Amino acid sequence: MSSSRTVLLTGFDPFGGETVNPSWESLRLLQGDTIAGHRIETAILTTAFVRGASALLDALDRYRPALTLCVGQAGGRAHLSFERVAINTIDARIADNDGARPIDIPCVAGAPAAYFATAPIKAMRAAVAAANIPVEVSNTAGTFVCNHVFYVLMHALAAERNGKHESARDRHPRGGFVHVPYLEEQARRQGSMAFMRIETMTAGLRIAIATALRTEQDILDGAGATH
């Protein structure tokens, strides 16, 4: 399938004792849809450093998407969070789903310290906010599997932009990462935690995808943080 007509969305399986992961539940409703002339393809990743990144790279090779958005759970947040930066650091506070708990090692040895998202996150945020959906630009994707997958994605896309892959030299795919809140059932189990309805998450993702596909250059918009 042509890379210019495909969007890849990835979510994760449950982790940390949960029985559901909103990142995947929100994407299942989008599989096979068409947004701004692009077919939506989805892939579920294991919440594990090695297997999660490997599954992402396999999906990139399979679909050759024009846009890739990886989606992950951020329990405690109240907004859809468009991540600005992936850092080349793993520092696992808990074990992943394979029992691995690496501490203070790089996502990719010898690679840059960080990558910025190439999806137009400011325009995406503004469009989602206009639909009265809680949304923000986030400046930390953590140091667990979400950040690792985000970093591996951006490293792979950077390699394509730099022409390291002969077949990719004429491609200009973009990527980013979205964190979503708990579902209501999770928030209730955790106590007084923020949550978002699955329908709201999916609606926000639809708007974000359409905006990203239609936006050549991101907007200048104050969406930073003071701390």
C-alpha positions in Angstrom: 0.0 0.0 0.0 1.3 3.5 -0.8 2.8 5.3 2.1 1.1 8.5 1.0 -2.4 7.0 1.7 -1.9 5.2 5.1 -1.8 6.2 8.7 -0.4 3.8 11.3 -1.7 4.0 14.9 -0.3 1.8 17.6 -1.5 1.2 21.1 -0.4 -1.0 24.0 -1.7 -4.0 25.9 -2.5 -3.7 29.6 0.3 -3.4 32.1 1.0 -2.6 35.7 -1.8 -4.8 37.0 -4.5 -3.3 34.7 -6.9 -5.5 32.7 -7.5 -2.9 30.0 -5.4 -0.2 28.2 -7.2 2.8 26.9 -4.6 3.4 24.2 -5.6 0.2 22.4 -9.3 0.4 23.2 -9.5 3.9 21.6 -7.8 2.7 18.4 -9.8 -0.4 17.8 -12.7 1.9 16.8 -10.6 3.5 14.1 -9.2 0.4 12.3 -10.0 0.5 8.6 -11.5 4.0 8.6 -10.6 6.7 6.1 -9.5 10.1 7.4 -8.5 12.9 5.0 -8.2 10.3 2.2 -5.9 8.0 4.2 -6.7 4.5 5.4 -6.2 3.9 9.1 -4.2 0.8 10.1 -3.6 -0.2 13.7 -1.2 -2.4 15.6 -1.1 -3.5 19.2 2.3 -3.5 20.9 3.3 -5.5 23.9 4.2 -3.1 26.8 7.8 -4.4 26.7 10.9 -2.6 25.7 12.3 -5.1 23.2 9.1 -6.7 21.8 7.2 -3.4 21.7 9.8 -1.6 19.6 10.3 -4.7 17.4 6.5 -4.8 16.6 6.5 -1.1 15.8 9.3 -1.5 13.3 7.6 -4.4 11.7 4.4 -2.3 11.3 6.4 0.6 9.8 7.9 -1.8 7.3 4.5 -3.4 6.5 2.5 -0.2 6.0 5.0 2.5 5.1 2.7 5.1 6.5 2.7 8.8 5.8 1.9 9.5 9.4 2.5 7.3 12.5 1.0 8.1 15.9 1.8 5.9 18.8 -0.7 6.0 21.7 -0.1 5.1 25.3 -1.7 5.2 28.7 -0.8 8.0 31.2 -2.8 7.2 34.3 -3.4 10.4 36.3 -3.5 12.8 33.4 -6.8 14.5 32.5 -6.0 15.5 28.9 -5.0 14.0 25.6 -1.3 14.8 25.7 0.6 15.4 22.4 4.2 14.6 23.3 6.8 17.1 22.1 10.1 15.1 22.7 11.4 11.6 23.1 14.6 11.2 25.1 17.2 8.5 24.6 16.9 7.2 28.1 15.3 4.1 29.7 14.8 4.3 33.5 12.2 1.8 34.4 10.5 2.3 37.8 8.5 -0.9 37.2 9.1 -4.1 35.2 7.7 -4.3 31.7 5.4 -7.1 30.6 8.4 -9.3 29.9 9.8 -8.8 33.4 12.6 -6.5 32.2 13.5 -3.4 34.2 16.4 -1.7 32.6 17.8 1.4 34.4 19.8 4.3 33.0 20.5 2.8 29.5 19.9 4.4 26.1 16.9 3.5 23.9 19.4 3.3 21.0 23.1 3.2 21.7 25.1 6.0 20.1 22.0 7.8 18.8 21.1 11.5 19.6 20.0 12.5 23.0 16.5 13.3 21.9 14.1 13.7 19.0 11.2 16.1 18.6 7.9 14.9 17.2 7.5 15.8 13.5 3.7 15.7 13.6 2.3 19.2 13.9 1.4 19.0 17.6 0.5 22.7 18.1 -2.1 22.6 15.2 -3.4 19.3 16.5 -3.8 20.6 20.0 -5.6 23.7 18.7 -8.0 21.7 16.6 -8.9 19.3 19.4 -9.3 22.1 21.9 -11.8 23.8 19.5 -13.9 20.7 19.9 -14.0 21.2 23.7 -11.9 18.1 24.3 -9.3 18.4 27.1 -5.9 18.5 25.4 -2.3 19.7 26.0 1.2 19.6 24.6 3.3 17.6 27.0 7.1 17.9 27.4 7.7 14.5 28.9 6.8 11.1 27.7 8.3 9.5 30.8 11.2 7.0 30.7 9.2 3.8 30.4 8.0 1.8 27.3 6.0 4.7 25.9 9.0 7.0 25.6 11.1 4.1 24.3 8.7 3.3 21.5 8.4 7.0 20.7 12.1 7.3 20.5 12.5 4.2 18.3 9.8 5.6 16.0 11.5 9.0 15.6 14.9 7.4 15.2 13.5 5.2 12.4 11.9 8.2 10.7 15.1 10.2 11.0 17.0 7.4 9.2 14.5 7.6 6.4 14.8 11.4 6.1 18.6 11.1 6.0 18.3 8.7 3.1 19.9 5.7 4.9 17.3 3.5 3.3 17.4 3.6 -0.5 13.6 2.9 -0.9 12.8 5.7 1.5 14.7 8.6 0.0 11.6 10.1 -1.6 9.4 9.7 1.5 8.8 12.3 4.1 6.8 10.4 6.8 6.0 12.1 10.1 5.4 10.8 13.6 4.4 11.5 17.1 3.1 10.1 20.4 -0.2 10.7 22.2 -0.8 9.9 25.8 -4.4 9.2 26.9 -5.9 9.2 30.4 -7.4 6.3 32.3 -10.9 5.0 31.4 -13.5 5.5 34.0 -13.4 1.9 35.2 -9.6 2.2 35.8 -10.0 5.6 37.6 -12.6 4.1 40.0 -10.2 1.2 40.9 -7.4 3.7 41.5 -9.5 6.1 43.6 -10.1 9.7 42.7 -8.2 9.8 39.4 -8.9 11.7 36.2 -10.4 9.7 33.4 -11.8 10.2 29.8 -14.6 8.4 28.0 -13.5 6.2 25.2 -15.7 8.1 22.7 -14.0 11.4 23.7 -10.5 9.9 23.2 -11.5 8.5 19.8 -13.1 11.8 18.7 -10.0 13.7 19.7 -7.7 11.3 17.8 -9.8 11.6 14.7 -9.5 15.4 14.8 -5.8 15.2 15.5 -5.1 12.8 12.6 -7.1 14.9 10.1 -5.3 18.0 11.3 -1.9 16.4 11.0 -2.6 15.2 7.4 -3.9 18.6 6.3 -1.1 20.7 8.0 2.1 21.2 6.1 3.8 23.4 8.7 2.9 23.6 12.3 1.4 26.8 13.8 2.9 29.2 16.3 0.8 28.8 19.4 1.6 29.2 23.1 1.2 25.7 24.5 4.3 25.5 26.7 4.7 25.0 30.4 6.2 27.0 33.3 7.3 23.9 35.2 
